Amino acid sequence: MLRNVSLMQRLAQHERVQQMHEALERQREELEQRLATITAQAETIRRLSTPVLELGDGVLVLPIIGAIDPHRAENMMEGLLTRLVATRARSVILDVTGVDALDAAAADHLLRVTRAASLLGARCVLTGVRPAVADTLAGLGVGFGDLRVFRDLGAGLRHCLQEKAERATR
């Protein structure tokens, strides 16, 4: 009888361990699903934070709103260059209307984006420069090459379309 009781206790303990194992497995699966959802949401947020819009045949716009940290700058570069290759655009408008201030590192990232786009055959224009951003860019002491700056997006777009028309007549 004592032997049966001991066997019953071990069997009950084994069943509890099995139930705990199953519960842990369900929790692991649930956590994996949550992680997959969070990863997908993070990717969506990343893409939405650096959209590259096509405004017409050969003109891309990268509207920039908020701060430019190194990770975001890398995403901007990657997204823009990918779209440049895919669309074979010849003009890029970097619209910084939504940027209140720019530090030297962020300004350097913007200039690197313009140089990379130039290497792929596109000309960049900068639009929507606020006074604080202008101060930072002027204080860098670096050449802007052929980077043109316009007061607003409309003026930058008119310039790009005019350049396109001039290229077509050549």
C-alpha positions as CSV (number, residue, x, y, z in Angstrom):
1,M,0.0,0.0,0.0
2,L,2.9,2.4,0.9
3,R,4.4,1.5,-2.4
4,N,1.1,2.5,-4.2
5,V,1.0,5.8,-2.4
6,S,4.5,6.6,-3.3
7,L,3.8,5.7,-6.9
8,M,0.7,7.8,-6.9
9,Q,2.6,10.8,-5.5
10,R,5.3,10.5,-8.2
11,L,2.6,10.2,-10.9
12,A,0.8,13.3,-9.6
13,Q,4.1,15.2,-9.4
14,H,4.9,14.1,-13.0
15,E,1.5,15.4,-14.1
16,R,2.1,18.7,-12.4
17,V,5.5,19.0,-14.1
18,Q,4.0,18.1,-17.4
19,Q,1.2,20.8,-17.0
20,M,3.8,23.4,-16.0
21,H,5.9,22.5,-19.1
22,E,2.8,22.9,-21.3
23,A,2.0,26.2,-19.7
24,L,5.5,27.5,-20.2
25,E,5.4,26.3,-23.9
26,R,2.1,28.3,-24.4
27,Q,3.7,31.4,-22.8
28,R,6.8,31.0,-25.0
29,E,4.6,30.8,-28.1
30,E,2.6,33.9,-27.0
31,L,5.8,35.9,-26.4
32,E,7.1,34.9,-29.8
33,Q,3.9,36.1,-31.4
34,R,4.1,39.4,-29.5
35,L,7.8,39.8,-30.5
36,A,6.8,39.3,-34.2
37,T,4.1,41.9,-33.9
38,I,6.4,44.4,-32.2
39,T,9.1,43.8,-34.9
40,A,6.6,44.4,-37.7
41,Q,5.3,47.5,-36.0
42,A,8.8,48.8,-35.5
43,E,9.5,48.3,-39.2
44,T,6.4,50.1,-40.2
45,I,7.3,53.0,-37.9
46,R,10.8,53.1,-39.4
47,R,9.4,53.3,-43.0
48,L,6.8,56.0,-42.1
49,S,9.4,58.1,-40.3
50,T,11.5,58.4,-43.5
51,P,9.1,58.4,-46.5
52,V,10.4,59.0,-50.0
53,L,7.7,60.3,-52.2
54,E,7.6,60.5,-55.9
55,L,6.1,63.9,-57.0
56,G,6.2,63.2,-60.7
57,D,8.4,61.6,-63.3
58,G,12.0,62.0,-62.0
59,V,11.4,64.0,-58.8
60,L,11.6,62.5,-55.4
61,V,10.8,64.3,-52.1
62,L,12.2,63.3,-48.7
63,P,10.1,65.2,-46.1
64,I,12.0,65.4,-42.8
65,I,10.1,66.1,-39.6
66,G,11.7,66.1,-36.2
67,A,15.2,65.3,-35.0
68,I,17.7,63.4,-37.2
69,D,19.6,60.9,-35.1
70,P,22.3,58.6,-36.6
71,H,19.9,55.6,-37.0
72,R,17.2,57.7,-38.7
73,A,19.9,59.3,-40.9
74,E,21.0,55.8,-42.0
75,N,17.3,54.9,-42.8
76,M,16.9,58.1,-44.8
77,M,20.1,57.4,-46.8
78,E,19.1,53.8,-47.5
79,G,15.5,54.6,-48.4
80,L,16.4,57.5,-50.7
81,L,19.1,55.6,-52.5
82,T,16.9,52.6,-53.0
83,R,14.2,54.7,-54.4
84,L,16.6,56.6,-56.6
85,V,17.8,53.4,-58.2
86,A,14.3,52.1,-58.6
87,T,12.8,55.2,-60.1
88,R,15.9,56.6,-61.8
89,A,14.9,60.0,-60.6
90,R,17.1,62.9,-61.5
91,S,16.0,65.4,-58.8
92,V,15.6,65.1,-55.0
93,I,14.0,67.6,-52.7
94,L,15.1,67.3,-49.1
95,D,12.3,69.2,-47.3
96,V,13.4,70.2,-43.8
97,T,10.3,72.4,-43.0
98,G,9.5,70.1,-40.1
99,V,13.0,70.4,-38.6
100,D,13.2,73.0,-35.8
101,A,16.9,72.7,-35.2
102,L,19.9,70.8,-36.6
103,D,23.1,69.8,-34.9
104,A,26.4,69.5,-36.7
105,A,26.1,65.7,-36.9
106,A,22.6,65.8,-38.5
107,A,23.7,68.5,-40.9
108,D,26.6,66.4,-41.9
109,H,24.2,63.4,-42.5
110,L,22.1,65.6,-44.8
111,L,25.2,66.7,-46.8
112,R,26.2,63.0,-47.1
113,V,22.8,62.2,-48.4
114,T,23.2,64.9,-51.1
115,R,26.6,63.6,-52.1
116,A,25.4,60.0,-52.3
117,A,22.4,61.0,-54.4
118,S,24.8,63.0,-56.7
119,L,26.9,59.8,-57.2
120,L,23.7,58.1,-58.5
121,G,23.1,61.0,-61.0
122,A,20.5,63.0,-59.0
123,R,20.7,66.6,-58.0
124,C,19.4,67.6,-54.6
125,V,17.7,70.8,-53.4
126,L,17.1,71.7,-49.8
127,T,13.8,73.4,-49.0
128,G,12.1,74.8,-45.9
129,V,15.2,75.9,-44.1
130,R,14.4,77.6,-40.7
131,P,16.7,80.2,-39.2
132,A,18.2,77.8,-36.6
133,V,18.9,75.2,-39.4
134,A,20.4,77.9,-41.6
135,D,22.7,79.0,-38.7
136,T,23.9,75.4,-38.2
137,L,24.5,74.8,-41.9
138,A,26.4,78.1,-42.3
139,G,28.5,77.4,-39.2
140,L,29.7,74.1,-40.5
141,G,32.2,75.8,-42.8
142,V,31.9,73.2,-45.5
143,G,31.1,73.7,-49.1
144,F,27.7,72.8,-50.3
145,G,28.8,72.1,-53.8
146,D,25.8,72.6,-56.2
147,L,23.2,72.1,-53.4
148,R,20.5,74.7,-54.1
149,V,18.4,76.0,-51.2
150,F,14.8,77.2,-51.6
151,R,12.4,78.9,-49.1
152,D,9.7,76.3,-49.4
153,L,8.8,73.0,-51.1
154,G,6.8,74.8,-53.9
155,A,9.9,76.8,-55.0
156,G,12.1,73.7,-54.9
157,L,9.6,71.7,-56.9
158,R,9.3,74.5,-59.5
159,H,13.1,74.5,-59.8
160,C,13.3,70.7,-60.3
161,L,10.6,70.8,-62.9
162,Q,12.4,73.7,-64.7
163,E,15.6,71.7,-64.7
164,K,13.8,68.7,-66.1
165,A,12.3,70.8,-68.9
166,E,15.8,72.2,-69.7
167,R,17.3,68.7,-69.8
168,A,14.5,67.6,-72.2
169,T,15.3,70.4,-74.7
170,R,19.0,69.6,-74.7
